[in-house]
């Protein structure tokens, strides 16, 4: 099953198994097939499913695992983590080297 994530300014096609989201964001998931989304009394997300679409609101920071079922078969588990910020990995360490010294 493919799951697409729709944000206000971003479409993430075919989400594999994890989303990390900043703050109290609202977004939607679109399932490629009929299925039901379960979140096990989750306090992190509010999920309102209507057919293949699910409107989701992040309520608080934390991690949520939602399970998408097709009948009695597990189609996908999707981990959604709500955080305060996401930082890009460093590309430099801002270090500097002096002149090379000869080996003695």
C-alpha positions as CSV (number, residue, x, y, z in Angstrom):
1,X,0.0,0.0,0.0
2,X,1.2,3.5,-0.8
3,X,0.6,6.4,1.5
4,X,1.0,10.0,0.3
5,X,1.4,12.8,2.9
6,X,-0.1,16.2,2.0
7,X,1.1,19.3,3.9
8,X,0.2,23.0,3.1
9,X,3.2,23.5,0.9
10,X,4.6,20.0,0.5
11,X,3.6,16.6,-1.0
12,X,5.5,13.6,0.2
13,X,4.6,10.8,-2.2
14,X,4.9,7.1,-1.1
15,X,5.9,7.6,2.6
16,X,7.8,4.5,3.6
17,X,7.6,4.1,7.3
18,X,8.4,7.4,9.1
19,X,7.5,11.1,9.2
20,X,9.1,13.7,11.5
21,X,7.0,16.9,11.8
22,X,7.7,20.2,13.5
23,X,5.1,21.6,15.9
24,X,1.4,21.4,15.9
25,X,1.0,20.8,12.2
26,X,-2.2,19.8,10.3
27,X,-1.7,17.4,7.3
28,X,-3.5,14.7,5.4
29,X,-2.7,11.1,4.4
30,X,-4.1,9.5,1.2
31,X,-4.2,5.8,1.0
32,X,-3.7,4.1,-2.4
33,X,-6.3,1.5,-1.4
34,X,-9.2,1.1,0.9
35,X,-8.0,0.6,4.5
36,X,-8.6,1.7,8.1
37,X,-6.2,3.7,10.2
38,X,-5.7,2.7,13.9
39,X,-3.8,4.7,16.4
40,X,-4.5,2.9,19.8
41,X,-5.9,5.8,21.8
42,X,-3.1,8.1,20.7
43,X,-2.7,11.5,22.5
44,X,-0.1,12.8,20.0
45,X,-2.4,12.8,16.9
46,X,-6.0,13.5,16.1
47,X,-7.1,11.4,13.1
48,X,-10.3,11.9,11.2
49,X,-10.5,9.3,8.4
50,X,-13.0,9.6,5.5
51,X,-12.5,6.8,2.9
52,X,-8.9,6.9,1.5
53,X,-8.2,10.3,3.1
54,X,-7.3,11.0,6.7
55,X,-7.0,14.5,8.1
56,X,-4.5,14.6,10.9
57,X,-3.6,17.2,13.5
58,X,-0.6,17.0,15.7
59,X,-1.7,17.7,19.3
60,X,1.5,17.4,21.2
61,X,5.2,16.4,20.9
62,X,5.8,12.7,21.0
63,X,5.8,9.6,18.8
64,X,2.8,7.9,17.4
65,X,2.6,4.6,15.5
66,X,-0.4,4.3,13.2
67,X,-1.4,1.0,11.7
68,X,-3.1,0.8,8.4
69,X,-5.3,-2.3,8.1
70,X,-7.0,-3.9,5.0
71,X,-9.5,-6.2,6.6
72,X,-7.5,-8.4,9.0
73,X,-4.2,-7.8,7.1
74,X,-1.6,-5.2,8.3
75,X,-0.9,-3.1,5.2
76,X,1.6,-0.6,6.8
77,X,2.9,0.7,10.1
78,X,3.8,4.4,10.0
79,X,5.7,6.1,12.8
80,X,5.0,9.8,13.1
81,X,7.2,11.9,15.4
82,X,6.2,15.4,16.4
83,X,9.2,17.6,17.5
84,X,10.0,21.2,18.4
85,X,12.6,21.5,15.6
86,X,14.6,19.7,13.0
87,X,18.2,20.6,12.4
88,X,20.2,19.8,9.3
89,X,23.4,17.8,9.8
90,X,26.6,19.9,9.9
91,X,28.5,20.1,6.6
92,X,31.6,21.5,8.1
93,X,33.1,21.6,11.6
94,X,34.4,25.2,11.1
95,X,37.9,24.0,12.1
96,X,41.1,25.2,10.6
97,X,44.6,23.7,10.3
98,X,47.9,25.5,10.5
99,X,51.0,24.9,8.4
100,X,52.0,21.3,8.2
101,X,54.9,20.3,10.4
102,X,57.6,18.0,9.1
103,X,58.0,14.6,10.8
104,X,61.1,14.4,12.9
